[in-house]
Amino acid sequence: MDVFDAIRSNRSVRQFAADAISREDIERIVDAGRRSGSARNWQPWTYVIVTDREKLQQLSNCGPWCTHLAGAAFGVVLVTDDLQDPPTLSKPFDLGRTSQNMILAAWALGIASCMATIYEPDVARAALGIPADKAVPWAISFGYPHPDVDPRKRSAIKGGRQELGEVVRWEQWS
């Protein structure tokens, strides 16, 4: 899939088919994330790949926006050192970059995804054996879209995306 087609057609999907995803495709997706750029090449991420149904169910209890993890073929939990150490704004940005790489790589393979904010990091740490000194801010669910869901036919927001001219300024604000 052309990268611009992937960007234009990708939508978050929270309902997944029961089909498994091959280890090869999982590794391709996560490797796309690993190849993401990061500030000063810090690469402030570790990925915990979760395919176990029970663990995905536990992760779905980590916050109000995590329920889709229970039905995913697999999840990727993003783990980093404390988000404030060193004090910089780049870690959340870098985690977003690696996430977007994985999301677009998955979509190019026909695999849908959805971000999940981890509001209960202690639950995630306990479920996955992550050390207490690590931050667990986000996870991503992945799976083939449920047959009743066709993300290519859904607009991103009601009425679609804003027009380019509505969000772009050239050289200055006015």
C-alpha positions as CSV (number, residue, x, y, z in Angstrom):
1,M,0.0,0.0,0.0
2,D,1.3,3.5,-0.9
3,V,2.1,5.4,2.3
4,F,-0.2,8.3,1.4
5,D,-3.1,5.8,0.9
6,A,-2.3,4.3,4.2
7,I,-2.3,7.7,5.9
8,R,-5.5,8.7,4.2
9,S,-7.5,5.5,4.8
10,N,-6.3,4.5,8.2
11,R,-8.9,4.7,11.0
12,S,-8.9,3.5,14.6
13,V,-10.7,0.1,14.9
14,R,-11.9,-1.3,18.2
15,Q,-13.6,-4.4,17.0
16,F,-11.5,-7.2,15.6
17,A,-12.0,-10.5,13.8
18,A,-11.0,-13.7,15.6
19,D,-8.2,-14.4,13.1
20,A,-4.6,-14.7,14.4
21,I,-1.8,-12.7,13.0
22,S,1.5,-14.5,12.0
23,R,4.6,-13.9,14.1
24,E,6.3,-12.7,10.9
25,D,3.7,-9.9,10.5
26,I,3.9,-9.0,14.2
27,E,7.6,-8.7,13.9
28,R,7.4,-6.6,10.8
29,I,5.0,-4.2,12.5
30,V,7.1,-3.9,15.6
31,D,10.3,-3.5,13.6
32,A,8.7,-0.6,11.8
33,G,8.3,1.0,15.2
34,R,11.8,0.2,16.2
35,R,13.1,2.0,13.0
36,S,11.4,5.2,14.0
37,G,13.5,8.3,14.6
38,S,13.8,9.7,18.1
39,A,15.4,12.8,19.7
40,R,19.1,12.4,19.9
41,N,18.6,8.8,18.8
42,W,17.6,7.9,22.4
43,Q,15.2,5.2,21.3
44,P,13.4,5.5,24.6
45,W,11.1,2.5,24.1
46,T,10.8,-1.2,24.9
47,Y,7.9,-3.1,23.5
48,V,6.0,-5.8,25.2
49,I,4.1,-7.9,22.7
50,V,1.1,-9.6,24.1
51,T,-0.8,-12.4,22.3
52,D,-2.1,-14.2,25.4
53,R,-5.9,-13.8,25.7
54,E,-5.8,-13.6,29.6
55,K,-3.2,-10.9,29.5
56,L,-5.0,-8.9,26.9
57,Q,-8.1,-9.1,29.0
58,Q,-6.1,-7.8,32.0
59,L,-4.8,-5.0,30.0
60,S,-8.3,-4.1,28.9
61,N,-8.9,-3.2,32.5
62,C,-6.2,-0.5,32.6
63,G,-8.5,2.4,31.9
64,P,-11.7,3.4,30.2
65,W,-10.2,3.5,26.7
66,C,-8.4,0.1,26.9
67,T,-11.4,-2.3,26.4
68,H,-10.5,-3.0,22.8
69,L,-7.4,-4.7,23.9
70,A,-9.5,-7.7,25.0
71,G,-10.5,-8.5,21.5
72,A,-7.2,-7.8,19.7
73,A,-5.1,-10.5,18.0
74,F,-2.2,-8.9,19.8
75,G,-1.2,-5.8,21.7
76,V,2.0,-3.8,22.0
77,V,2.6,-2.2,25.3
78,L,5.0,0.8,25.2
79,V,7.4,0.9,28.1
80,T,9.9,3.6,28.8
81,D,11.9,5.1,31.6
82,D,10.2,7.8,33.7
83,L,8.6,10.2,31.2
84,Q,10.2,13.1,33.0
85,D,13.8,11.7,33.2
86,P,15.6,13.3,31.6
87,P,13.2,16.3,31.8
88,T,12.3,16.7,28.1
89,L,9.2,16.8,25.9
90,S,10.7,14.4,23.5
91,K,9.8,11.1,25.1
92,P,6.0,11.3,24.5
93,F,6.7,12.7,21.0
94,D,9.1,9.8,20.3
95,L,6.6,7.2,21.6
96,G,4.0,8.8,19.3
97,R,6.4,8.5,16.4
98,T,7.1,4.8,17.0
99,S,3.4,4.1,17.5
100,Q,2.5,5.8,14.2
101,N,5.1,3.7,12.4
102,M,3.6,0.5,13.8
103,I,0.0,1.6,13.1
104,L,0.8,2.5,9.4
105,A,2.9,-0.6,8.8
106,A,0.1,-2.7,10.2
107,W,-2.5,-1.0,8.0
108,A,-0.4,-1.6,5.0
109,L,-0.8,-5.3,5.8
110,G,-4.5,-4.9,6.2
111,I,-4.2,-5.1,10.0
112,A,-6.2,-2.5,12.0
113,S,-5.2,-0.9,15.3
114,C,-6.2,1.5,18.1
115,M,-4.2,3.4,20.7
116,A,-5.0,2.8,24.4
117,T,-4.0,5.2,27.2
118,I,-2.9,3.2,30.3
119,Y,-4.6,4.9,33.3
120,E,-3.8,2.0,35.6
121,P,-0.1,1.4,35.0
122,D,0.3,-0.8,38.1
123,V,-2.3,-3.2,36.6
124,A,-0.3,-3.4,33.4
125,R,3.0,-3.8,35.3
126,A,1.6,-6.6,37.4
127,A,0.1,-8.4,34.4
128,L,3.3,-8.3,32.4
129,G,6.0,-8.3,35.0
130,I,7.2,-4.8,34.2
131,P,9.5,-3.2,36.8
132,A,8.0,-0.5,39.0
133,D,10.5,2.1,37.9
134,K,9.3,1.9,34.3
135,A,6.5,4.1,32.8
136,V,3.7,2.3,30.9
137,P,1.8,5.1,29.2
138,W,0.2,3.5,26.2
139,A,-0.6,0.3,24.4
140,I,-1.8,-0.4,20.9
141,S,-4.3,-3.1,20.0
142,F,-3.9,-4.8,16.6
143,G,-6.1,-7.2,14.6
144,Y,-7.9,-7.7,11.4
145,P,-11.0,-5.6,11.3
146,H,-14.2,-7.4,12.4
147,P,-16.3,-8.3,9.3
148,D,-18.9,-5.8,10.3
149,V,-16.4,-2.9,10.4
150,D,-15.0,-1.4,7.2
151,P,-12.7,1.4,8.3
152,R,-12.0,2.5,4.8
153,K,-15.6,3.7,4.5
154,R,-15.6,5.7,7.8
155,S,-14.6,9.3,8.0
156,A,-12.1,10.2,10.7
157,I,-14.5,12.7,12.4
158,K,-18.0,13.7,11.7
159,G,-18.0,15.4,8.4
160,G,-14.4,14.2,7.6
161,R,-11.1,15.8,8.1
162,Q,-10.6,19.6,8.1
163,E,-9.4,21.0,4.8
164,L,-5.7,21.7,4.4
165,G,-6.4,25.4,4.2
166,E,-8.2,25.4,7.5
167,V,-5.2,24.1,9.4
168,V,-2.2,25.5,7.6
169,R,-0.6,29.0,7.8
170,W,2.2,30.0,5.6
171,E,5.1,32.1,7.0
172,Q,3.0,33.5,9.9
173,W,-0.3,33.1,11.7
174,S,-2.4,35.7,9.8
